[in-house]
Amino acid sequence: MTDNPAKLAESVNAFYDEAMFGPRLLKYYAGSEYTNFGYWEAGTADAKTACDALMARLLGFIPDKKGQVLDVACGKGETTRYIARHYDEADINAINISERQLARGREIVPGARFQMMDATQLEFPDASFDAVVCVEAAFHFNTRERFLREACRVLKPGGYLVLSDILVDDSAEREHARRVPDNYVPDLDVYRRLFEEAGLVIDHLEDATEACWKNHYRHITRYAHEAYLHGDFTLEALQHALRPYYERVRYIQHYVLVGARKQP
Ligand SMILES: C[S@@+](CC[C@H](N)C(=O)[O-])C[C@H]1O[C@@H](n2cnc3c(N)ncnc32)[C@H](O)[C@@H]1O
């Protein structure tokens, strides 16, 4: 764990840049540029379908998808590309802290504006956006509270914030290299209050731990073992790939989907 901003960004980028551009994750995400757990229902065939389903669910919290939208922690731009199914590319801004990921985003959604920016220090004027989207990243921010206040500030009155987020136990917040100790949230009531204190009204809060985290875990462990059976993984590579998943079983408490609104 760290609360030094430069060290945190360095550690987050080293982890994601290596994983996201490696051949294994590209294959796992069926050639798409997503990096998230996705939303798995009975019959969901692959990770890209699950990630599209997660986006559909989150954007479903925005009743009228129009105006200016910001994709916070856009990764390699696949969430941004999904947003562009509903919004004009010219109306989409996307931010991230990795230049390498942003460069890929610019390639796949050329009409959107991708910028290097920290989610807790948004360089946009007040009331710039009709919607802010943030998929599976707020647990890295220093802090989640600062991000919620910034998201509220850049939203127009009545604008929507939709996000997926992961709550972990306090030992993981304290010990994990890519976590911030001040981000520890003991339960969903305290989590709700963070939004209220930032000026946001929650319309939807879905505990999607089963559909997102646990089904993703079931799928990726099976997927990796199939690869091992077919000789695509050595034993060492299998163990290296799955170790973080085994650890997450111990510390992930909730995977949540939130649809919130700035007070009109
Ligand atoms: C699990 S990935 C999700 C990426 C993308 N939203 C997706 O669903 O494919 C987490 C992302 O959060 C980004 N991130 C972490 N801390 C950030 C921060 N303080 N500001 C902006 N982005 C951040 C990482 O660079 C990474 O791209």
The ligand as an SDF file (V2000), in Angstrom:
LIG
                    3D

 27 29  0  0  0  0  0  0  0  0999 V2000
   -9.1940   -2.6170  -14.0920 C   0  0  0  0  0  0  0  0  0  0  0  0
   -8.6180   -1.3700  -15.1760 S   0  0  0  0  0  0  0  0  0  0  0  0
  -10.1210   -0.8670  -15.9590 C   0  0  0  0  0  0  0  0  0  0  0  0
   -9.8830   -0.2480  -17.3260 C   0  0  0  0  0  0  0  0  0  0  0  0
  -11.1480    0.0560  -18.1300 C   0  0  0  0  0  0  0  0  0  0  0  0
  -12.0400    0.9280  -17.4090 N   0  0  0  0  0  0  0  0  0  0  0  0
  -11.8480   -1.2330  -18.5010 C   0  0  0  0  0  0  0  0  0  0  0  0
  -12.8860   -1.5430  -17.8670 O   0  0  0  0  0  0  0  0  0  0  0  0
  -11.3860   -1.9130  -19.4270 O   0  0  0  0  0  0  0  0  0  0  0  0
   -8.2470   -0.0340  -14.0810 C   0  0  0  0  0  0  0  0  0  0  0  0
   -7.7730    1.2320  -14.7880 C   0  0  0  0  0  0  0  0  0  0  0  0
   -7.7060    2.3070  -13.8270 O   0  0  0  0  0  0  0  0  0  0  0  0
   -6.6790    3.1850  -14.2530 C   0  0  0  0  0  0  0  0  0  0  0  0
   -6.3460    4.0590  -13.1210 N   0  0  0  0  0  0  0  0  0  0  0  0
   -5.8500    3.6750  -11.9110 C   0  0  0  0  0  0  0  0  0  0  0  0
   -5.6810    4.7460  -11.1110 N   0  0  0  0  0  0  0  0  0  0  0  0
   -6.0950    5.8350  -11.8170 C   0  0  0  0  0  0  0  0  0  0  0  0
   -6.1980    7.2220  -11.5100 C   0  0  0  0  0  0  0  0  0  0  0  0
   -5.8160    7.7120  -10.3290 N   0  0  0  0  0  0  0  0  0  0  0  0
   -6.7050    8.0540  -12.4530 N   0  0  0  0  0  0  0  0  0  0  0  0
   -7.0900    7.5760  -13.6590 C   0  0  0  0  0  0  0  0  0  0  0  0
   -7.0170    6.2590  -14.0050 N   0  0  0  0  0  0  0  0  0  0  0  0
   -6.5290    5.4020  -13.0950 C   0  0  0  0  0  0  0  0  0  0  0  0
   -5.5790    2.2170  -14.6590 C   0  0  0  0  0  0  0  0  0  0  0  0
   -4.6070    2.8340  -15.4620 O   0  0  0  0  0  0  0  0  0  0  0  0
   -6.3900    1.1600  -15.4230 C   0  0  0  0  0  0  0  0  0  0  0  0
   -6.4950    1.5120  -16.7700 O   0  0  0  0  0  0  0  0  0  0  0  0
  1  2  1  0
  2  3  1  0
  2 10  1  0
  3  4  1  0
  4  5  1  0
  5  6  1  0
  5  7  1  0
  7  8  2  0
  7  9  1  0
 10 11  1  0
 11 12  1  0
 11 26  1  0
 12 13  1  0
 13 14  1  0
 13 24  1  0
 14 15  1  0
 14 23  1  0
 15 16  2  0
 16 17  1  0
 17 18  1  0
 17 23  2  0
 18 19  1  0
 18 20  2  0
 20 21  1  0
 21 22  2  0
 22 23  1  0
 24 25  1  0
 24 26  1  0
 26 27  1  0
M  CHG  2   2   1   9  -1
M  END
$$$$
